[in-house]
Amino acid sequence: MINFKSILLSAITAFLFSYQGNGQDSSKINNEFIGNWAIILPNGHPAWFSFNINGGVMNGEIWTVGLGNAISDLRFKADTLYYKRKLKIGAPNYPGGPPTGEKVEVSNKAVITGDVIKMIMYVPLQDGTFDTQEFKGKRLPPLPLKPDLDKVKFGAPIALFNGKDLSGWRLTNPNQINGWRAENGVLVNETPKLNFDPFSKYGNLRTDGEFKDFNLQLEFNVPKGGNSGIYLCGRYETQVVDRDSRMQGLQGVGALFARIAPSENAGKVGGEWQKYDITLVDQHVTIVLNGKKVVDNAPILGATKGALDADDTKPGPIYFQGDHTAVNYRNIMLRPRINPNYIQKDSSDSEFSKFDINGDNNLIATEIPLFEQDVFDQADANVDWQLSMKEFKSYNAYKKRIQSERALIPKNARAFRDIPYIQDGHNRHTLDLYLSDSTKFKKPYPLVIWVHGGGWQKGTKQLFGKQAFLLKHGFAMASINYRLTRESQFPEQVYDCKAAIRYLRKYADQYKIDANRFGLWGSSAGGHLVSLIGTTGGLQELEGSLGVTDASSEVQAVCDWFGPSDLNQMNASSTDKSKGEKQNIQPIVKFLGGPFTEKQEAARKASAINYISNNHPPFLIMHGNKDPLVPIEQSELFYQALQKKEWILNTSS
């Protein structure tokens, strides 16, 4: 019998990649691809890509989670790079776990626009067709020069572990089993797992705070044959095994896993306490193991396997592997890098100058210890990726405001914070979930999802507390982050919010929430997003493919607080002085990715008023008539359009 599916698969593959052979004329290589790239794969996992030329031949490699490194058959056709790699494509055995099944060869292609690389992966399906998956990444800068550590200064030590509980720590994947606990001043991880398989249902543990350049000192105790790891910035793994482990060299104790081998095996036998003294500055690492310097200011080429994030330019957490074997840690102290010229002064500006490492009177994310990206985004008033002294004061003020707003959350409510609804290590892909007092209200709880405002360019899920009165009435509430316009434009904010909804519906039983009663509530830009989500339920064009994909993003109610409903009309009202003060449309321009003259169609697609149908949920719209940012006409037009549709439906039924 002729297998037509196999013939079809072979024919499509031959058509897509018919020019591939065993050699590539070096003159045809597009040098724009050469270098390192931080990628987010279609499943949300981060990946570190590298392309280079060796002997006139282009080579490539990839570092990711549980997948092979090989990239083969690299070829160019015009400005497009084609390549293949082998990977498993089966569904994971548990949430956030690795793909399953045998590895298959998957064809990919990539193009570059500026410093952004866009890729398409053609995943073969059992019926002989392809699932086309798109993903992208950013170009990483060249490695910094080797720092002169004699000129680097570190601040006072910060105790990352209080010895009493897990305050300041959380699982990287809350759907895994937590084997971690505090016991007599020791951070203990216990699992029944005894092998070196890098995956299990037991979770990794990370700090809430994020860091970039620092000195980290801690002690670890791993049993004989045990295996764990310490991730610096959530990206670079320092190996934790015993002296006699079968893992040696690039994978042994003292190594930066698979990147840098230690100069000697300075480890101790399993069951004994050992000490790491690790200095990370300008992407160069020094490792002192049990008093012996085994890595001396060596450059780190890029992320190691298991990284939460592949972007070398960003701060990141300290995280400990808990999905391998049992391990204990204690005396975990971190000293952040500070301005080497800092002199203690008795002034309110002293802290700012202390952290201003380069002395330019601005603080970038990598200069702030215990860094919180959410609060940084909120305080960065002019959205220039740095904080002035005034903005840094706002940064600290917002941290205090967050604490005061959290005090409004009922004491008996259960809180689950920083849940990643997409497993890519991105802080904007997290949500907080609050459950009502289980002794007063029946489960499962109806859920209201809060979407913050901020012109799509700032804001944080953490400014949540005033909305929490619903927790006193038996509701569950979620507050979500989504990517801001400084790094993503429409429709990716919609993709993110819908991914969060799908995640919450997928794991509704786990959190005791009612998957059939989801409501949305948002203000300003958040009001725009909840309205757009409410009117586009089931519309694949605005669904996205990040995170959980086997659940619905539809909701059963929407509360829109003063959100724009027709972005093209916002542009018109900005020049109509009869509607009051001239509107600032720059946030919308950033959201659409260009001026209205070029983005009218995008503005139409991003406007909820254009999607009203017979199956949208009920809406509650609230808007003040003195709103200086969003004209009240936006809500009036939306209300009239919703009413007109309802009237047509009612009279025709």
C-alpha positions in Angstrom: 0.0 0.0 0.0 1.2 3.5 -0.9 1.7 5.7 2.2 0.4 9.0 0.9 1.1 10.8 4.2 4.7 9.9 4.0 4.9 11.0 0.4 3.3 14.3 1.3 5.7 14.9 4.3 8.7 14.1 2.1 7.4 16.4 -0.7 6.8 19.3 1.6 10.2 18.9 3.2 11.8 18.7 -0.2 10.0 21.8 -1.4 10.9 23.9 1.6 14.5 22.8 1.8 15.4 21.7 -1.7 18.5 23.8 -1.9 20.2 22.1 1.1 23.4 20.1 0.5 26.6 19.2 2.2 28.5 22.5 1.6 27.9 26.2 1.8 29.9 28.8 -0.2 31.3 31.1 2.5 30.6 34.1 0.2 26.9 33.4 0.6 26.9 33.5 4.4 24.9 36.4 5.8 27.2 37.8 8.6 24.2 39.5 10.2 23.4 36.1 11.9 26.9 35.7 13.4 26.9 36.1 17.2 24.7 35.1 20.2 21.0 35.4 20.5 18.5 35.1 23.4 15.5 33.3 22.2 12.0 32.4 23.5 10.9 29.1 22.0 7.2 28.4 21.0 6.7 26.5 24.3 7.8 29.5 26.3 11.2 28.1 27.3 14.3 30.3 26.9 17.1 29.2 24.6 20.6 30.6 23.9 21.6 30.4 20.2 25.0 31.0 18.8 26.2 31.2 15.1 29.8 31.4 14.1 32.1 30.8 11.1 34.9 28.4 11.4 37.1 27.6 8.4 34.6 29.3 6.0 31.8 27.1 7.3 28.9 28.4 9.4 28.2 26.5 12.6 25.5 26.8 15.2 24.5 25.6 18.6 21.6 25.9 21.0 21.5 25.7 24.8 18.0 25.1 26.2 16.2 22.8 28.6 16.7 19.1 28.0 17.2 19.4 24.3 20.3 18.6 22.2 22.7 21.3 21.1 23.2 20.3 17.5 22.1 22.6 14.7 22.7 21.1 11.3 22.4 21.8 7.6 22.9 25.6 8.0 22.2 27.1 4.6 21.3 30.5 3.2 18.8 31.5 0.5 18.8 35.3 0.0 18.5 36.8 3.5 16.9 33.7 5.1 18.9 31.1 7.1 17.6 27.5 7.0 18.7 24.9 9.5 17.7 21.7 11.2 17.8 20.4 14.7 16.5 17.3 16.5 14.1 17.6 19.3 11.4 15.7 21.1 7.9 17.0 20.3 5.6 14.9 22.4 3.4 16.3 25.2 5.1 16.6 28.6 4.3 14.2 31.4 3.6 17.0 33.8 3.1 20.8 33.6 6.4 22.5 32.7 8.1 19.2 32.1 10.2 18.4 29.0 8.7 17.2 25.7 8.5 13.4 25.4 9.0 10.8 22.7 11.8 10.1 20.3 13.8 13.0 18.8 12.8 14.0 15.3 14.5 16.2 12.8 12.8 19.6 12.6 13.3 22.2 9.9 13.6 25.9 10.8 14.2 29.1 9.0 15.2 32.5 10.4 15.3 36.2 9.2 16.8 39.2 10.9 15.3 42.7 11.3 17.8 45.0 13.1 18.7 43.2 16.4 15.6 40.9 16.3 15.7 37.4 14.9 12.4 35.8 13.8 12.2 32.1 13.4 9.7 29.6 12.1 9.8 25.9 13.1 8.0 23.3 11.0 7.1 20.5 13.4 5.9 17.3 11.6 2.6 15.9 12.7 1.4 12.3 12.6 -1.0 13.0 9.8 1.9 14.1 7.5 1.3 17.8 7.8 3.3 20.5 9.6 2.6 22.6 12.7 4.1 26.0 11.9 5.4 27.6 15.0 6.8 31.2 15.1 9.2 32.5 17.8 11.8 35.3 18.1 14.7 36.6 20.1 17.2 39.5 20.5 20.8 39.9 19.6 23.1 39.8 22.6 26.0 42.2 22.8 29.6 41.0 22.7 31.1 39.7 25.9 32.3 42.6 28.1 36.0 43.0 28.7 37.6 41.2 31.7 37.0 43.3 34.8 39.8 44.4 37.1 38.4 42.9 40.3 40.8 44.9 42.4 38.8 48.0 41.3 35.4 46.4 42.0 33.7 47.1 45.3 30.8 45.1 47.0 28.3 46.3 49.5 27.3 44.8 52.8 26.1 41.2 52.8 22.4 40.5 52.3 21.1 37.3 53.9 19.1 35.5 51.2 17.9 32.8 53.6 16.6 33.7 57.1 17.1 30.1 58.4 13.4 30.0 59.6 11.2 29.7 56.6 11.1 30.2 52.8 10.4 34.0 52.9 12.0 35.6 49.8 12.0 32.3 47.9 9.5 30.6 45.6 9.3 27.6 43.2 10.2 28.4 39.6 7.2 26.3 38.6 4.4 26.2 41.2 2.8 23.2 39.6 5.7 21.0 40.7 6.1 19.4 44.2 7.9 21.5 46.8 10.6 19.5 48.4 12.1 22.5 50.1 11.9 23.5 53.8 13.8 25.4 56.5 15.1 23.3 59.3 17.5 24.5 62.1 19.0 27.2 60.0 19.4 24.9 56.9 17.6 25.1 53.6 16.7 21.5 53.0 15.6 19.8 49.8 14.4 16.3 49.9 13.2 14.2 47.0 13.0 10.5 46.4 14.9 10.9 43.2 18.4 9.3 43.1 19.5 9.5 39.5 20.9 12.4 37.4 18.0 12.7 35.1 17.5 16.5 34.9 13.7 16.4 35.1 11.3 15.4 37.8 8.1 16.6 39.4 10.1 18.2 42.2 10.6 22.0 41.9 13.5 24.3 41.7 13.7 27.2 44.2 14.5 30.8 43.3 14.9 34.1 45.1 12.2 36.8 44.7 15.0 39.4 44.2 17.1 39.6 41.1 20.8 40.5 40.7 23.4 41.1 38.1 26.9 41.6 39.5 27.7 40.3 43.0 29.7 38.1 45.3 27.8 35.0 46.6 29.0 32.9 49.5 27.2 29.8 50.8 27.7 26.3 52.1 26.2 23.2 50.6 26.0 19.5 51.5 25.2 17.0 48.9 25.0 13.2 49.6 27.4 10.8 48.0 26.3 10.5 44.4 24.0 13.5 44.7 23.5 16.2 42.1 22.3 19.8 42.3 23.3 23.2 41.0 23.3 26.9 41.8 22.2 29.2 39.0 23.7 32.7 39.0 21.2 35.3 37.6 19.0 32.3 36.8 21.3 31.5 33.8 24.7 30.2 34.7 24.9 26.9 36.7 27.7 26.3 39.2 27.7 22.6 39.7 27.0 20.9 43.1 28.2 17.3 43.4 30.6 15.5 45.6 34.3 15.1 45.0 34.0 11.5 43.8 31.0 12.1 41.5 31.1 10.5 38.1 30.6 14.1 36.8 34.1 15.6 36.4 35.7 18.4 34.4 33.2 20.6 32.7 30.4 18.9 34.7 32.1 18.3 38.1 32.1 20.2 41.4 33.7 23.7 40.9 32.6 23.9 37.2 30.4 26.3 35.5 28.3 23.5 34.1 29.5 22.5 30.6 31.1 25.9 30.1 34.1 26.3 32.3 36.1 23.4 34.0 37.7 24.0 37.4 41.5 24.0 37.5 41.4 21.2 40.1 39.0 19.0 42.0 38.8 20.8 45.3 35.6 19.1 46.4 34.9 17.0 49.5 33.3 13.6 49.9 29.6 13.3 49.9 27.9 14.2 53.2 30.4 16.9 54.2 29.7 20.6 54.2 31.5 22.5 51.4 31.8 26.2 50.7 31.4 28.2 47.5 32.7 31.8 47.2 31.5 33.0 43.8 32.1 36.4 42.2 30.2 37.4 39.0 31.1 40.7 37.4 30.7 41.8 33.8 29.8 38.2 32.7 33.1 36.9 34.1 33.1 34.4 37.0 35.6 33.6 39.8 34.9 30.4 41.8 36.6 29.6 45.1 35.7 26.1 46.3 36.6 25.2 49.9 39.2 27.9 49.9 40.8 27.1 46.6 40.4 29.3 43.5 39.3 26.9 40.8 38.0 29.4 38.2 39.8 32.7 37.9 37.8 35.6 36.3 36.8 33.5 33.3 34.4 34.8 30.7 30.9 33.1 30.5 30.0 32.7 26.8 26.3 32.4 27.5 23.5 30.7 29.4 23.9 27.1 30.5 21.2 24.4 30.2 18.3 24.8 32.6 18.4 28.6 32.5 15.3 30.6 33.4 16.3 33.3 30.9 18.9 33.5 28.1 19.3 37.2 28.1 22.8 37.9 29.4 22.1 41.7 29.8 19.4 41.3 32.5 19.5 40.7 36.2 18.2 37.4 37.4 17.6 35.4 40.6 19.7 32.9 42.5 18.1 29.5 42.0 18.8 26.1 43.3 18.0 22.9 41.5 15.4 20.8 43.4 14.5 18.5 40.5 17.6 16.4 40.8 18.6 14.8 44.2 18.5 15.9 47.8 20.8 18.7 48.8 21.2 21.2 51.8 22.3 24.8 51.8 23.1 27.3 54.6 24.7 30.7 55.3 23.6 32.1 52.0 25.0 35.6 51.8 25.1 37.9 48.7 27.0 41.2 48.5 25.9 43.4 45.5 28.3 45.4 43.5 28.4 49.1 44.4 30.0 52.3 43.2 33.8 51.9 43.9 34.0 55.6 44.7 31.1 55.5 47.2 31.8 57.2 50.5 29.3 56.9 53.3 27.3 60.1 53.8 24.4 61.1 56.1 22.0 62.1 53.3 18.9 60.8 51.6 20.8 60.6 48.4 23.5 58.3 49.8 21.8 55.0 48.7 21.4 56.3 45.2 25.1 57.2 44.8 26.1 53.9 46.5 24.5 51.9 43.7 25.3 54.2 40.8 28.3 52.0 39.7 29.3 54.0 36.7 28.6 57.4 38.3 26.3 58.7 35.5 23.5 59.9 37.9 21.1 57.2 36.7 20.5 53.7 37.9 20.0 50.9 35.4 18.4 47.6 36.4 21.7 45.9 36.8 22.8 48.4 39.4 19.9 47.9 41.8 20.3 45.2 44.5 17.3 43.0 45.3 16.0 44.3 42.0 12.3 44.2 41.3 11.5 44.7 37.6 7.8 45.4 38.2 8.5 48.3 40.5 11.3 49.6 38.2 8.8 49.7 35.3 6.3 51.6 37.4 8.8 54.1 38.6 10.5 54.7 35.2 8.3 57.7 34.4 9.9 58.6 31.1 10.4 54.9 30.1 14.1 55.3 29.3 15.2 52.0 31.0 16.9 53.9 33.8 16.0 55.7 37.0 17.0 59.2 37.9 17.4 60.1 41.5 13.8 61.3 41.6 12.6 58.1 40.0 14.6 56.0 42.4 12.8 57.7 45.2 9.6 56.7 43.5 10.9 53.2 43.2 11.3 53.0 46.9 8.0 54.7 47.5 6.2 52.2 45.2 7.7 49.4 47.2 6.2 50.9 50.3 2.9 51.5 48.6 2.8 47.8 47.5 3.1 46.8 51.1 0.4 49.2 52.2 -2.0 47.9 49.5 -1.3 44.3 50.5 -2.4 45.2 54.0 -5.9 45.7 52.4 -6.1 42.1 51.4 -8.1 40.1 54.0 -5.9 38.4 56.5 -7.6 35.0 56.0 -7.1 35.1 52.3 -4.6 32.7 50.8 -2.0 34.3 48.5 0.0 32.6 45.7 2.4 35.2 44.3 4.6 35.3 41.1 3.0 32.2 39.5 4.6 31.9 36.0 1.7 31.3 33.6 4.4 30.9 30.8 7.5 29.0 31.7 10.1 31.4 30.2 11.5 33.1 33.3 10.0 36.5 32.2 8.7 38.5 35.2 6.0 39.9 33.0 4.6 36.4 32.5 3.6 36.0 36.1 0.4 36.4 38.1 -0.7 36.6 41.7 -3.7 34.6 42.9 -5.7 35.2 46.0 -8.4 32.9 47.4 -11.2 33.8 49.9 -11.4 32.4 53.4 -12.2 28.7 52.9 -13.9 28.6 56.3 -16.6 31.1 55.2 -17.1 30.5 51.5 -17.8 27.4 49.5 -15.3 26.2 46.8 -14.8 26.4 43.9 -14.6 30.2 43.9 -15.7 32.4 41.0 -12.6 34.2 39.7 -12.1 37.9 38.9 -8.8 38.7 37.0 -7.4 42.2 37.4 -5.5 43.7 34.5 -3.5 46.8 35.5 -3.3 50.0 33.5 -0.3 52.3 32.7 -0.6 53.1 29.0 0.7 49.6 28.1 4.2 50.9 29.0 4.3 50.7 32.7 2.3 49.2 35.7 2.5 46.2 37.9 0.3 43.4 39.2 1.7 44.2 42.6 -0.3 47.5 42.9 -3.3 45.4 44.0 -5.2 45.7 47.3 -8.0 48.2 46.7 -9.6 45.7 44.4 -9.4 42.9 47.0 -12.8 43.7 48.7 -14.2 41.0 46.5 -12.3 38.5 48.5 -14.7 39.3 51.4 -17.6 38.1 49.3 -16.4 34.7 48.3 -14.5 35.5 45.1 -11.0 34.4 44.1 -8.9 37.2 42.5 -5.9 37.1 40.2 -3.7 40.1 39.3 -1.6 39.6 36.2 1.5 41.1 34.5 1.8 41.3 30.7 4.7 42.5 28.5 5.1 46.2 28.2 5.6 48.3 25.0 9.3 48.8 25.8 9.8 45.3 24.4 6.6 44.1 22.8 3.8 45.6 20.7 0.2 44.7 19.9 -1.0 42.0 19.8 1.4 40.4 22.2 -0.1 42.0 25.3 -3.4 40.3 24.3 -1.6 37.0 23.8 -0.1 37.3 27.3 -3.4 38.1 29.0 -5.1 35.2 27.2 -2.3 32.9 28.1 -2.9 33.8 31.8 -6.6 33.1 31.5 -5.9 29.7 29.9 -3.4 28.9 32.6 -5.9 29.7 35.4 -8.6 27.6 33.7 -6.2 24.7 33.1 -5.3 24.6 36.8 -8.7 25.7 38.2 -9.1 22.5 40.1 -5.7 22.8 41.7 -6.5 26.3 43.0 -10.2 25.5 43.8 -11.5 28.1 41.4 -14.6 27.7 39.2 -13.4 27.3 35.5 -16.9 28.2 34.3 -17.1 31.6 36.1 -14.2 33.9 35.0 -14.6 37.6 35.0 -12.1 40.4 33.9 -11.6 43.8 35.4 -9.2 46.4 34.2 -8.5 50.1 34.2 -7.3 52.4 31.4 -4.9 50.3 29.3 -6.1 47.4 31.3 -9.7 48.3 30.5 -8.8 48.3 26.9 -7.3 44.8 27.2 -10.2 43.3 29.1 -12.7 44.7 26.6 -10.7 43.4 23.7 -10.4 40.0 25.3 -14.1 39.9 26.1 -15.1 40.6 22.6 -12.6 38.3 20.9 -13.3 35.1 22.7 -12.5 32.2 20.4 -10.9 34.4 17.8 -7.7 32.5 16.9 -6.1 35.5 15.3 -5.7 37.1 18.8 -5.2 33.9 20.8 -1.4 33.4 20.5 0.3 30.1 21.3 2.3 30.8 24.5 1.9 28.8 27.6 -1.1 26.6 28.1 -2.9 26.0 24.8 -5.4 23.3 25.6 -7.8 25.5 27.5 -10.2 28.3 26.6 -9.5 32.0 27.1 -13.1 33.0 27.1 -14.6 34.8 30.1 -18.1 35.2 31.4 -18.1 38.9 32.4 -16.1 42.0 31.9 -15.7 45.2 33.9 -14.1 48.0 31.9 -12.9 51.0 33.8 -12.3 53.9 31.4 -10.5 51.9 28.7 -10.1 53.0 25.1 -12.4 51.1 22.8 -11.6 52.6 19.4 -8.0 53.5 18.9 -8.5 55.3 15.6 -11.0 57.5 17.3 -8.5 58.2 20.0 -6.3 59.7 17.3 -9.1 61.8 16.0 -10.1 63.1 19.4 -6.5 64.1 20.2 -6.8 66.9 17.7 -10.4 67.9 18.5 -10.2 70.6 21.1 -14.0 70.5 21.6 -13.4 67.2 23.5 -11.2 69.0 26.0 -7.5 68.9 26.6 -5.4 67.5 23.7 -4.9 63.8 24.2 -1.5 62.2 24.5 -1.5 59.5 21.8 2.2 58.5 22.3 1.4 55.5 24.4 -0.9 54.2 21.7 1.8 54.8 19.0 4.2 52.7 21.1 1.5 50.1 21.6 0.8 49.8 17.9 4.5 49.9 17.0 4.3 53.0 14.8 2.4 56.2 13.9 -1.3 56.1 13.0 -0.5 56.9 9.4 1.1 53.5 9.2 -0.9 51.5 11.8 -4.6 52.3 11.0 -5.3 48.6 10.3 -3.5 47.6 13.5 -5.5 50.2 15.4 -8.7 48.7 14.0 -7.7 45.2 15.0 -6.7 46.4 18.5 -10.1 48.0 19.1 -12.8 46.1 21.0 -15.6 48.1 19.3 -14.9 46.2 16.0 -15.5 42.7 17.4 -18.9 43.0 19.0 -20.9 39.9 18.3 -23.8 37.8 19.6 -21.6 35.7 21.9 -19.7 38.3 23.9 -20.1 38.3 27.7 -22.0 41.0 29.7 -20.1 44.3 30.2 -20.0 46.8 33.1 -18.5 50.1 31.9 -17.5 52.9 34.2 -15.9 56.2 33.2 -15.4 59.7 34.7 -16.5 62.7 32.7 -13.3 64.6 33.6 -10.8 61.9 32.5 -7.7 63.7 31.3 -6.3 60.7 29.5 -9.1 58.7 27.9 -12.1 60.7 26.6 -15.4 59.6 28.0 -16.7 59.3 24.4 -14.6 56.1 24.1 -16.9 54.4 26.7 -20.0 56.1 25.3 -19.3 54.8 21.8 -18.6 51.3 23.1 -21.7 51.3 25.3 -23.9 52.4 22.3 -22.4 49.7 20.0 -23.0 47.0 22.6 -26.6 48.2 23.2 -27.3 48.4 19.4 -26.1 44.8 19.0 -28.1 43.6 21.9 -31.2 45.4 20.5 -30.7 43.9 17.1 -30.3 40.4 18.6 -33.3 40.8 20.9 -35.7 42.0 18.2 -34.6 39.4 15.7 -35.0 36.5 18.0 
